[in-house]
Amino acid sequence: MKVHGKCLTLFLLLNVLTGISVPATAQTTAPAQIKAEISRLQQSLKDAPIADKNFAEVPSMVEGTLKATNDAVNAGQLYLALEKLGQAESLLHGVQRAADKTEVEKGGLPAFQSQWNKASLRLTALDKDAHAKPWDHAPLAVRALSEAAQGKAIPLLEGAQGFAVATGPKDGLFYIGQAEGESDFATFCASLALVDKGPGFPLRSWLPELQTMQAKANAAFQPPQSIDLHSRFIALNSTIKLAQELDASRFYAGALFAYLEAVRHYGMLKTPPLDAAKQAELKQDLAAERTRLAASSGDDSLAQLFVERAQSYAAHPDGSAPSADEWRGATVILDQVLPAYYAAKKTAAQIAQTSGKTVEITLVRWPYT
């Protein structure tokens, strides 16, 4: 099905997050929690195998992602493991819902609406709990992952109903499942036994930065770049959209994470390829940055997350060569994302003001595409 294929393609664009230094007590607990969740998802896949030919590739995708999750845990890269786990959970929930379509095929829209109503009650309650959760001593990166996932759940659920009406009841099932997966992952993140290192990151609204980023994206959207890099512009604008939604709902950690992701997407529009000499220099610079962050007395876990991701781009566990885009992505993180992170610690930028007459244009698009 076309809509499902789009989701799988977008799913593969999700990026890797990796670990930070945490106290020994948390290190002995959080890995066990993640491994237990890996086992649960693996068992779920065995108990409810995906037979639908539209999702023939999904079991191997989920199994591969869960294996990578386990490898990351064993390597002490807990954020990398956590991000991989979220990817697997969202995809698995989505395809299991979509594959279990007999009831909806027989009962049509009323049967779909019954499933949607049940999911809505549960996810609305979880969303309320997520907004009320105190994150007193959790690392910012964990909070950001949780809030970003929870922030996607309700829009995905609402989109499910739209697809069910527009293209057919069974076409909304994937998005119900994906919404459930995002929300369940957000809840799992909130349960992790991880604590921050010290003074917390000062959270606030990121609207000024997001306005500036949107203006940059709009200005860059000119031919031939807008044609040649169309998929990158889609990723950039969908990430800005997510950040704005998270910011509006006061999920400020998640909004900061999405803003920094938008900085990365924007940087990928123009950063040139790296030659061998620059690749070696980049690895050294990333190692130095990681050492500096490890010595930080405060909670710089979100910066650490991006550095670890850059290192995962530049060095694969299986020894395979990074792609040109991975080298460029690592460069963008070091040269653009990290400076944006440190700038975000400073006083909030002034919100952009408009003057004269304005025309409001509303673009209707599917969430996060």
C-alpha positions as CSV (number, residue, x, y, z in Angstrom):
1,M,0.0,0.0,0.0
2,K,1.3,3.4,-0.9
3,V,0.7,5.1,2.4
4,H,2.4,2.3,4.3
5,G,5.4,2.5,2.1
6,K,5.7,6.2,2.7
7,C,5.7,5.6,6.4
8,L,8.4,2.9,6.2
9,T,10.6,5.3,4.1
10,L,10.2,8.1,6.6
11,F,10.9,5.7,9.4
12,L,14.3,4.9,7.9
13,L,15.2,8.6,7.9
14,L,15.1,8.6,11.7
15,N,18.5,9.2,13.2
16,V,20.7,7.5,15.8
17,L,21.2,8.9,19.3
18,T,24.0,7.6,21.6
19,G,25.0,7.5,25.3
20,I,26.3,9.8,28.0
21,S,28.1,9.1,31.2
22,V,25.7,8.2,34.1
23,P,26.2,7.0,37.7
24,A,27.1,3.4,38.2
25,T,23.8,2.6,39.9
26,A,21.9,3.8,36.9
27,Q,24.2,2.0,34.5
28,T,23.4,-1.3,36.1
29,T,19.6,-0.7,35.9
30,A,18.9,1.2,32.6
31,P,20.7,-1.4,30.4
32,A,18.6,-4.2,32.0
33,Q,15.5,-2.2,31.4
34,I,16.4,-1.7,27.8
35,K,17.3,-5.3,27.3
36,A,14.0,-6.4,28.8
37,E,12.1,-4.2,26.4
38,I,14.1,-5.6,23.5
39,S,13.1,-9.1,24.6
40,R,9.5,-8.0,24.9
41,L,9.4,-6.7,21.4
42,Q,11.2,-9.7,20.0
43,Q,8.6,-12.0,21.7
44,S,5.8,-9.8,20.3
45,L,7.1,-10.2,16.8
46,K,7.2,-14.0,17.3
47,D,3.7,-14.1,18.9
48,A,2.1,-12.0,16.1
49,P,4.2,-12.6,13.0
50,I,3.6,-10.2,10.1
51,A,2.1,-12.2,7.2
52,D,0.8,-9.3,5.1
53,K,2.8,-9.1,1.9
54,N,2.6,-5.3,2.0
55,F,5.0,-5.5,5.0
56,A,7.2,-8.4,3.9
57,E,10.3,-6.5,4.7
58,V,9.3,-5.4,8.2
59,P,10.2,-8.4,10.3
60,S,13.9,-8.3,9.2
61,M,13.9,-4.5,9.7
62,V,12.6,-4.8,13.3
63,E,14.9,-7.7,14.1
64,G,17.9,-5.8,12.7
65,T,17.0,-2.7,14.6
66,L,16.6,-4.6,17.9
67,K,20.0,-6.4,17.3
68,A,21.6,-3.0,16.8
69,T,19.8,-1.8,20.0
70,N,21.3,-4.7,22.0
71,D,24.8,-4.1,20.5
72,A,24.6,-0.5,21.6
73,V,23.6,-1.5,25.1
74,N,26.6,-3.9,25.3
75,A,28.9,-1.1,24.1
76,G,27.6,1.3,26.8
77,Q,25.9,3.6,24.3
78,L,22.6,3.8,26.1
79,Y,21.2,6.7,24.1
80,L,22.0,5.0,20.8
81,A,20.2,1.9,22.2
82,L,17.3,4.0,23.3
83,E,16.8,5.7,19.9
84,K,17.0,2.4,18.1
85,L,14.5,0.9,20.5
86,G,12.1,3.8,19.7
87,Q,12.4,3.2,16.0
88,A,11.7,-0.5,16.4
89,E,8.7,0.1,18.8
90,S,7.0,2.7,16.5
91,L,7.4,0.5,13.4
92,L,6.4,-2.7,15.0
93,H,3.2,-1.3,16.6
94,G,2.3,0.3,13.3
95,V,2.6,-2.8,11.1
96,Q,1.0,-5.1,13.7
97,R,-2.0,-2.8,13.8
98,A,-2.1,-2.6,10.0
99,A,-1.7,-6.4,9.5
100,D,-4.6,-7.1,11.9
101,K,-7.2,-5.7,9.6
102,T,-9.8,-8.4,9.4
103,E,-12.2,-6.8,11.7
104,V,-12.0,-3.4,10.0
105,E,-12.3,-5.0,6.5
106,K,-15.5,-6.7,7.6
107,G,-17.0,-3.9,9.7
108,G,-15.8,-0.9,7.7
109,L,-15.6,2.6,9.1
110,P,-17.6,1.9,12.3
111,A,-15.2,-1.0,13.2
112,F,-12.3,1.4,12.6
113,Q,-13.9,4.1,14.7
114,S,-14.4,1.7,17.6
115,Q,-10.6,0.8,17.6
116,W,-9.7,4.5,17.2
117,N,-11.9,5.5,20.1
118,K,-10.3,3.0,22.4
119,A,-6.8,4.1,21.4
120,S,-7.8,7.8,21.7
121,L,-8.9,7.3,25.3
122,R,-5.6,5.6,26.3
123,L,-3.3,7.9,24.4
124,T,-5.1,11.1,25.6
125,A,-4.6,9.9,29.2
126,L,-0.9,9.1,28.5
127,D,-0.4,12.5,27.0
128,K,-1.9,14.2,30.1
129,D,0.4,12.1,32.3
130,A,3.4,13.1,30.1
131,H,2.7,16.8,30.5
132,A,2.4,16.4,34.3
133,K,5.6,14.4,34.7
134,P,8.3,16.0,36.9
135,W,11.7,15.5,35.2
136,D,13.7,16.7,38.2
137,H,16.9,14.6,37.8
138,A,16.6,12.9,34.4
139,P,19.2,13.7,31.7
140,L,17.9,16.3,29.3
141,A,18.5,13.9,26.4
142,V,16.1,11.3,27.9
143,R,13.5,13.9,28.5
144,A,13.9,15.2,25.0
145,L,13.5,11.7,23.4
146,S,10.4,11.1,25.6
147,E,8.7,14.4,24.8
148,A,9.5,14.2,21.1
149,A,7.9,10.8,20.9
150,Q,4.9,11.8,22.9
151,G,4.4,14.9,20.9
152,K,4.0,12.8,17.7
153,A,1.4,10.5,19.2
154,I,-1.8,12.6,19.1
155,P,-1.2,14.1,15.6
156,L,-0.5,10.6,14.3
157,L,-3.7,9.4,15.9
158,E,-5.7,12.3,14.4
159,G,-4.1,11.6,11.0
160,A,-5.2,8.0,11.2
161,Q,-8.8,9.0,11.3
162,G,-8.2,11.3,8.3
163,F,-6.7,8.4,6.2
164,A,-9.5,6.1,7.2
165,V,-12.1,8.5,5.9
166,A,-10.2,9.7,2.8
167,T,-8.8,6.4,1.4
168,G,-10.3,3.5,3.4
169,P,-10.8,2.4,7.0
170,K,-7.9,-0.1,6.9
171,D,-5.5,2.6,5.7
172,G,-5.7,4.4,9.1
173,L,-4.7,1.4,11.1
174,F,-0.9,1.8,10.6
175,Y,-1.1,5.3,12.1
176,I,-3.1,4.2,15.2
177,G,-0.4,1.6,15.8
178,Q,2.4,4.1,15.2
179,A,0.8,6.6,17.6
180,E,0.6,3.8,20.2
181,G,4.2,2.9,19.7
182,E,5.4,6.5,20.0
183,S,3.4,6.9,23.2
184,D,4.6,3.6,24.7
185,F,8.2,4.5,23.9
186,A,7.8,7.9,25.6
187,T,6.4,6.2,28.7
188,F,9.3,3.8,28.6
189,C,11.9,6.6,28.5
190,A,10.2,8.2,31.5
191,S,10.7,5.0,33.4
192,L,14.5,4.7,32.9
193,A,16.7,4.7,35.9
194,L,19.1,7.5,34.6
195,V,20.0,10.6,36.4
196,D,21.7,13.8,35.2
197,K,25.2,15.0,36.1
198,G,24.5,18.3,37.7
199,P,23.0,21.7,36.9
200,G,20.2,21.3,34.5
201,F,19.8,22.9,31.1
202,P,17.7,26.1,31.2
203,L,14.5,25.3,29.2
204,R,12.3,27.8,27.7
205,S,10.3,28.4,24.5
206,W,12.4,28.1,21.3
207,L,10.0,30.1,19.2
208,P,12.6,32.8,18.3
209,E,15.1,30.2,17.0
210,L,12.3,28.3,15.2
211,Q,11.2,31.5,13.5
212,T,14.7,32.2,12.3
213,M,15.2,28.6,11.1
214,Q,11.9,28.7,9.1
215,A,12.9,32.0,7.5
216,K,16.2,30.4,6.5
217,A,14.4,27.3,5.1
218,N,12.0,29.6,3.1
219,A,14.9,31.6,1.7
220,A,16.8,28.5,0.6
221,F,13.8,27.0,-1.2
222,Q,14.8,28.3,-4.6
223,P,15.5,26.4,-7.9
224,P,17.6,24.4,-8.7
225,Q,18.2,23.5,-5.0
226,S,14.5,23.2,-4.2
227,I,14.2,20.6,-7.0
228,D,17.4,18.7,-6.6
229,L,17.1,18.5,-2.8
230,H,13.4,18.3,-2.5
231,S,13.4,15.4,0.0
232,R,15.8,17.3,2.2
233,F,13.5,20.3,2.3
234,I,10.6,18.0,3.2
235,A,12.7,16.6,6.1
236,L,13.7,20.1,7.2
237,N,10.2,21.6,7.1
238,S,8.6,18.6,8.8
239,T,11.2,18.8,11.6
240,I,10.5,22.5,12.1
241,K,6.8,21.7,12.2
242,L,7.3,19.1,14.9
243,A,9.5,21.5,16.9
244,Q,6.8,24.2,16.7
245,E,4.1,21.7,17.9
246,L,6.3,20.5,20.8
247,D,7.1,24.1,21.7
248,A,3.4,25.1,21.7
249,S,2.6,22.2,24.0
250,R,5.4,23.2,26.4
251,F,7.4,20.1,25.6
252,Y,10.5,22.3,25.6
253,A,13.1,19.6,25.9
254,G,11.6,17.8,22.9
255,A,11.3,21.1,21.0
256,L,15.0,21.9,21.6
257,F,15.9,18.4,20.3
258,A,13.7,18.9,17.2
259,Y,15.2,22.4,16.7
260,L,18.7,21.0,16.7
261,E,17.6,18.4,14.3
262,A,16.3,21.1,12.0
263,V,19.7,22.8,12.2
264,R,21.2,19.5,11.1
265,H,18.8,19.2,8.1
266,Y,19.5,22.7,7.1
267,G,23.2,22.2,7.2
268,M,22.9,19.2,5.0
269,L,21.7,21.4,2.2
270,K,25.0,23.0,1.4
271,T,27.8,21.2,3.3
272,P,30.3,19.8,0.7
273,P,31.8,16.3,0.7
274,L,34.9,15.6,2.8
275,D,38.2,14.3,1.5
276,A,40.3,11.7,3.3
277,A,42.4,14.2,5.2
278,K,39.3,16.1,6.5
279,Q,37.7,12.8,7.5
280,A,40.7,11.9,9.7
281,E,40.6,15.4,11.2
282,L,36.9,15.2,11.9
283,K,37.3,12.0,13.9
284,Q,39.9,13.7,16.1
285,D,37.7,16.7,16.6
286,L,34.8,14.6,17.6
287,A,36.9,12.6,20.1
288,A,38.1,15.9,21.6
289,E,34.6,17.2,21.9
290,R,33.3,14.0,23.5
291,T,36.2,14.2,26.1
292,R,35.3,17.8,26.8
293,L,31.6,17.0,27.3
294,A,32.5,14.1,29.6
295,A,34.3,16.5,31.8
296,S,31.4,18.9,32.0
297,S,29.9,19.5,35.4
298,G,26.4,20.2,34.1
299,D,23.9,18.3,32.1
300,D,25.1,18.6,28.5
301,S,23.6,15.2,27.6
302,L,21.8,16.6,24.5
303,A,25.1,17.8,23.1
304,Q,26.7,14.5,24.0
305,L,23.9,12.7,22.2
306,F,24.7,14.6,18.9
307,V,28.4,14.0,19.3
308,E,27.8,10.3,19.8
309,R,25.6,10.2,16.7
310,A,28.3,12.0,14.7
311,Q,30.8,9.3,15.8
312,S,28.4,6.6,14.8
313,Y,28.2,8.2,11.3
314,A,32.0,8.3,11.0
315,A,32.8,4.8,12.4
316,H,30.5,1.8,11.8
317,P,30.6,-1.2,14.2
318,D,31.0,-3.7,11.4
319,G,33.9,-1.8,9.9
320,S,32.1,-0.7,6.7
321,A,32.9,2.6,5.1
322,P,30.7,5.6,6.0
323,S,28.7,7.1,3.1
324,A,29.4,10.6,1.8
325,D,26.2,11.8,3.5
326,E,27.3,10.3,6.8
327,W,30.6,12.2,6.7
328,R,28.8,15.4,5.8
329,G,26.3,14.7,8.6
330,A,29.0,14.4,11.2
331,T,30.6,17.6,9.9
332,V,27.3,19.5,10.3
333,I,26.8,18.2,13.8
334,L,30.3,19.4,14.8
335,D,30.3,22.8,12.9
336,Q,26.6,23.8,13.2
337,V,24.5,21.7,15.6
338,L,26.8,22.0,18.6
339,P,27.2,25.8,18.2
340,A,23.4,26.1,18.0
341,Y,23.1,24.0,21.2
342,Y,25.6,26.3,23.1
343,A,23.8,29.4,21.7
344,A,20.5,28.0,23.0
345,K,21.9,28.2,26.6
346,K,22.2,31.9,26.3
347,T,19.5,34.6,26.6
348,A,16.5,33.9,24.4
349,A,16.6,35.6,21.0
350,Q,14.1,38.3,20.3
351,I,10.9,37.1,18.6
352,A,10.8,38.3,15.0
353,Q,8.4,41.1,14.4
354,T,6.6,41.8,11.2
355,S,5.5,45.2,9.9
356,G,3.0,46.3,7.3
357,K,0.3,44.1,5.8
358,T,0.7,40.4,5.9
359,V,-0.9,37.5,4.1
360,E,-1.4,34.2,6.0
361,I,-1.0,31.0,3.9
362,T,-1.8,27.7,5.4
363,L,-0.1,24.6,4.0
364,V,-2.0,21.4,4.7
365,R,0.3,18.3,4.9
366,W,0.6,15.0,6.7
367,P,2.4,15.3,10.1
368,Y,6.2,14.9,9.9
369,T,6.4,14.5,6.1
